[in-house]
Amino acid sequence: MLDANAKSDEFMNKPLTENVHLPKDHPKVARPRVGVLLANLGTPDGYDYWSMRRYLNEFLSDRRVIDYSPWIWQPLLQTIILTKRPFSSGAAYKSIWNEEAGESPLMTITKAQTEKIRAAMAKRYGDDVIVDFAMRYGNPSTKSKVEKLTEQGCRKILFFPLYPQYAGATTATANDEFFRSLIDLKWQPTVRTVPPYFDRACYIEALAKSVERAYAEMDVKPDVLVASYHGVPKRYLMEGDPYHCQCQKTTRLLKERLGWDDSQIQTTFQSRFGPEEWLKPYTVEQVARLAEEGKKNIAVIAPAFSADCIETLEEINEEIRESFEEAGGEAFTYIPCLNDDALHITALCNAIDDSLAGWIE
């Protein structure tokens, strides 16, 4: 038999929807659950001019991405950049577009990651945890998915920006958008964010296995593995952004796990935009130097991207490859992102489990 205090505790801990004393006219309240919201950068809805313009306008208007004064930047963006860039960016997206699904590869891969993480969470927690995804720019928006999760009864939401290394222009702006999405909610959920996972052993292991698989399929091993990370202005590092240091640590841990020496792997940065100095060395220039130095066989991996996208499938595998070959390079291998690889999904699920501690058994 339960004593009086135990009965009281049992009653107080029951979900509201099990309380038979709710008035008949009380709004319906869903059973309390926990939401896990994955977030990636984003994708245009199509590669036509107007889809590209909408997407680029949202992306390039983000002060976390371009922090110049709006009085200077917006006239330039609206009158020059967004007049021309949608055409070139649209052509780049068209070259990699998943025509069968009618979406970008990033969308296809993020959906696959979400399905596998959802299945893994269901095995652990049943239907007490709901897993969904959103994009920082474009669709589905973070706001729409937060609203959907709260409507499904998620009184707690774990937000997971899918960037291994933290950067203000990626992780922070995703978090900003998530927090903004809470402003209009009458009943805000309790929230947490997943920290960067750049040095987690299971993530490094997944990276190492992807390299080992790729190398095992080659008749001649590459002279150098180039770890190419998305770049940011060098000024951001000087202002306290930890991204550069976290990228360097990821490369070091990967090198140590593979048992290599410093000559076998290099860290570089890609996707430079604008006139100021960015983190160096620039990938597009470094691969050309390697070819000129006689390293004719290289491989490139992109540890900062959780899913293949325009920066990997088009920029690395087309533009950077071309720079290497024009400088005399002979063999260029791009090692795909971890995407929905089983070890990657395990690493992401482990990060989720750690962040759910105390919220659910």
C-alpha positions in Angstrom: 0.0 0.0 0.0 1.2 3.5 -0.8 1.3 6.0 2.1 -0.4 9.4 1.8 2.8 11.2 0.7 3.6 8.6 -2.0 0.0 8.8 -3.4 0.4 12.6 -3.5 3.7 12.4 -5.3 2.2 9.9 -7.8 -0.7 12.2 -8.5 1.5 15.3 -8.9 3.9 13.5 -11.3 1.1 12.4 -13.6 1.0 14.1 -17.0 -1.7 16.7 -17.3 -3.6 14.7 -19.9 -4.2 12.0 -17.4 -5.8 14.3 -14.9 -9.5 13.4 -15.1 -10.4 16.7 -13.3 -9.7 19.0 -16.2 -12.8 21.1 -17.1 -14.6 20.0 -20.3 -13.8 23.3 -22.0 -10.1 23.2 -21.2 -7.8 23.2 -24.3 -6.5 19.8 -25.2 -3.0 19.2 -23.8 -0.8 16.6 -25.5 1.1 14.0 -23.4 4.5 15.5 -22.4 7.4 14.3 -24.5 10.9 15.3 -25.5 11.8 16.7 -28.9 15.1 16.4 -30.6 15.5 19.0 -33.4 18.4 18.5 -35.8 19.5 21.5 -37.8 21.7 22.0 -40.8 22.7 25.0 -42.9 19.9 25.0 -45.5 19.1 24.7 -49.1 17.2 26.6 -51.8 13.9 25.1 -52.9 15.1 25.0 -56.5 18.0 26.1 -58.7 15.9 28.7 -60.6 16.7 32.4 -60.2 14.0 33.4 -57.8 14.5 30.3 -55.5 18.2 31.0 -55.4 17.7 34.7 -54.8 15.4 34.1 -51.8 17.8 31.6 -50.3 20.9 33.8 -50.9 19.2 36.9 -49.5 18.3 35.1 -46.3 21.8 33.6 -46.0 23.8 36.7 -46.9 21.7 39.0 -44.8 22.6 37.1 -41.6 24.8 39.3 -39.5 26.5 36.2 -38.1 27.7 35.4 -41.7 28.4 38.9 -43.0 28.9 41.3 -40.2 29.5 44.4 -42.2 27.3 47.4 -41.4 23.9 46.9 -43.1 24.1 50.5 -44.4 27.1 49.4 -46.5 26.3 45.8 -47.1 22.6 45.7 -48.0 22.8 48.2 -50.9 25.6 46.1 -52.4 23.8 42.8 -51.7 20.4 43.9 -53.1 21.6 45.8 -56.2 24.7 43.9 -57.4 25.3 40.5 -55.7 21.7 39.3 -55.8 21.3 40.4 -59.4 24.2 38.2 -60.6 25.0 35.5 -58.0 21.7 33.5 -58.3 22.6 32.6 -61.8 26.1 31.2 -61.0 24.9 29.6 -57.7 21.9 28.2 -59.5 24.2 26.6 -62.2 26.3 25.1 -59.4 23.3 23.6 -57.7 21.9 22.3 -60.9 25.1 20.3 -61.5 24.6 18.4 -58.2 20.7 18.5 -57.9 18.9 15.3 -56.9 16.4 15.5 -59.9 14.6 12.3 -58.9 13.7 13.7 -55.5 13.4 17.3 -56.6 15.8 18.6 -53.9 19.4 19.3 -53.1 21.7 16.5 -51.9 21.9 18.2 -48.5 18.1 17.8 -48.1 18.2 14.2 -49.2 21.0 13.3 -46.8 19.5 15.2 -43.8 16.3 13.4 -44.3 18.2 10.1 -44.3 20.1 11.0 -41.1 16.9 12.1 -39.4 15.2 8.8 -40.2 18.1 6.7 -38.8 18.4 8.8 -35.7 14.6 8.6 -35.2 14.8 4.9 -35.4 17.7 4.7 -33.0 15.9 7.0 -30.5 12.7 4.9 -30.8 14.7 1.8 -29.8 16.0 3.6 -26.7 13.0 5.7 -25.6 10.0 4.4 -27.4 7.6 7.2 -28.4 8.7 9.5 -25.5 11.2 11.2 -27.9 10.3 12.9 -31.2 13.1 13.5 -33.7 12.7 16.0 -36.5 15.0 18.4 -38.6 15.0 22.0 -39.7 17.2 24.3 -41.8 18.7 27.6 -40.7 18.0 29.1 -44.1 15.2 28.0 -46.4 12.7 25.3 -45.7 11.7 23.6 -43.4 12.3 26.6 -41.1 13.4 26.3 -37.5 10.3 28.2 -36.4 7.9 25.9 -38.1 9.5 22.8 -36.6 9.6 24.2 -33.1 5.9 25.0 -33.3 5.2 21.5 -34.6 7.2 19.8 -31.8 5.4 21.9 -29.1 2.0 21.0 -30.7 3.0 17.3 -30.3 3.5 17.8 -26.6 7.3 18.4 -26.5 7.7 20.2 -23.2 11.5 19.8 -23.6 13.4 20.3 -26.8 17.1 19.4 -27.5 18.4 21.5 -30.4 21.3 19.9 -32.3 23.2 22.0 -34.9 24.9 19.5 -37.1 28.3 21.2 -37.1 31.2 19.2 -35.5 33.2 22.4 -34.9 31.6 25.5 -33.3 31.6 28.7 -35.3 29.7 31.9 -34.9 28.6 31.8 -38.5 27.2 28.2 -38.2 26.5 26.9 -34.8 25.7 30.3 -33.2 23.4 31.5 -35.9 21.5 28.2 -35.8 21.1 28.6 -32.0 20.0 32.2 -32.5 17.3 31.2 -34.8 16.2 28.4 -32.5 15.9 30.9 -29.5 14.1 33.4 -31.7 11.5 30.7 -32.6 10.5 30.6 -28.9 9.5 34.3 -28.6 5.9 34.0 -29.8 5.1 30.7 -27.9 2.6 31.1 -25.1 4.1 28.0 -23.4 7.8 27.8 -24.0 9.5 24.4 -23.6 12.6 23.9 -21.5 15.5 23.8 -24.0 19.1 22.6 -24.3 21.6 22.7 -27.2 24.1 20.0 -28.1 27.7 21.2 -27.8 30.1 20.8 -30.7 31.4 17.2 -31.1 34.7 17.9 -33.0 36.8 15.9 -30.5 34.4 13.1 -29.5 36.1 9.7 -29.9 33.2 8.2 -31.8 33.2 11.1 -34.4 37.0 10.8 -34.9 36.6 7.0 -35.3 33.9 7.5 -38.0 36.2 9.9 -39.8 39.1 7.5 -39.6 37.1 4.6 -40.8 35.9 6.6 -43.9 39.6 7.4 -44.7 40.6 3.8 -44.3 37.8 2.5 -46.5 38.7 5.0 -49.2 42.4 4.2 -49.1 41.8 0.4 -49.1 40.1 0.8 -52.5 43.1 2.6 -54.1 45.9 0.9 -55.9 48.3 3.7 -55.0 47.9 5.5 -51.7 47.7 9.4 -51.9 50.8 11.4 -51.0 48.7 13.7 -48.8 45.3 13.8 -47.2 43.9 17.4 -47.3 41.4 18.1 -44.5 39.5 21.0 -46.0 37.3 23.0 -43.6 34.8 25.7 -44.5 36.6 29.0 -44.0 35.8 32.2 -42.0 37.5 35.6 -41.9 40.7 35.5 -39.9 39.3 38.4 -37.9 36.8 36.1 -36.3 39.6 34.0 -34.8 41.2 37.2 -33.4 37.8 38.2 -31.9 37.5 34.9 -30.0 35.8 32.4 -32.3 37.1 28.9 -31.4 36.5 27.5 -34.9 40.1 27.5 -36.1 41.4 25.8 -33.0 38.7 23.1 -33.1 39.4 22.4 -36.8 43.1 22.0 -36.0 42.3 19.6 -33.1 40.0 17.5 -35.3 42.9 17.1 -37.8 45.4 16.2 -35.1 43.1 13.6 -33.5 42.4 12.1 -36.9 46.1 11.9 -37.6 46.8 10.3 -34.3 44.0 7.8 -34.7 45.3 6.8 -38.2 48.9 6.5 -36.8 50.2 9.0 -39.3 52.9 11.7 -39.2 52.5 15.4 -39.9 53.6 15.0 -43.6 50.6 12.8 -44.4 47.8 15.2 -43.6 47.2 19.0 -43.9 44.5 21.4 -42.7 43.2 23.9 -45.2 40.2 26.2 -45.5 37.8 26.7 -48.4 34.9 28.9 -49.6 36.5 32.3 -49.2 34.1 35.2 -49.8 34.8 38.9 -49.9 38.0 41.0 -49.9 39.4 40.4 -46.4 41.9 37.8 -45.3 40.3 34.4 -44.3 41.8 31.5 -42.4 44.8 30.0 -44.4 46.0 28.1 -46.2 43.2 28.3 -48.8 42.4 24.9 -50.1 42.1 25.9 -53.7 45.7 27.4 -53.6 47.2 24.7 -51.4 46.2 21.8 -53.7 47.9 23.6 -56.6 51.0 24.0 -54.5 51.0 20.3 -53.7 50.9 19.4 -57.3 53.7 21.9 -58.1 55.8 20.3 -55.4 55.5 16.9 -57.0 52.6 15.5 -54.9 50.6 14.2 -57.8 48.2 12.0 -55.9 46.1 13.6 -53.1 42.8 12.9 -51.3 40.5 15.5 -49.8 38.1 15.1 -46.9 35.7 17.7 -45.4 35.5 17.1 -41.6 33.5 20.3 -41.0 30.5 19.1 -42.9 28.1 16.5 -41.5 26.5 16.0 -45.0 27.6 16.5 -48.5 26.4 19.8 -50.0 27.3 22.4 -52.6 30.6 23.2 -50.8 31.8 19.5 -51.1 30.1 18.1 -54.2 30.6 21.2 -56.4 33.4 23.2 -54.8 35.7 20.5 -53.7 34.9 17.8 -56.3 34.8 20.3 -59.2 36.5 23.6 -58.6 39.3 22.5 -56.2 39.9 19.3 -58.2 40.3 21.5 -61.3 42.9 23.7 -59.5 44.9 20.6 -58.6 44.8 19.1 -62.1 45.7 22.4 -63.8 48.8 22.6 -61.7 49.9 19.2 -62.8 48.1 16.9 -60.4 47.2 13.5 -61.6 45.0 11.7 -59.1 42.4 13.5 -57.0 40.1 11.6 -54.6 37.3 13.2 -52.8 36.3 11.2 -49.7 32.6 11.8 -49.0 31.2 13.3 -45.8 30.0 10.9 -43.2 26.4 11.5 -44.2 24.2 8.7 -42.9 27.0 6.2 -42.4 26.3 3.9 -39.5 29.3 5.1 -37.4 28.3 8.7 -37.9 24.7 8.0 -36.8 26.1 6.3 -33.8 28.3 9.3 -33.0 25.4 11.7 -33.3 23.1 9.5 -31.2 25.7 9.3 -28.5 25.9 13.1 -28.4 22.1 13.2 -28.2 22.1 10.7 -25.3 24.6 12.6 -23.3 22.6 15.8 -23.8 19.4 14.1 -22.8 20.8 13.1 -19.4 18.4 13.9 -16.6 15.6 14.5 -19.0 14.7 11.0 -19.8 15.7 7.5 -18.7 
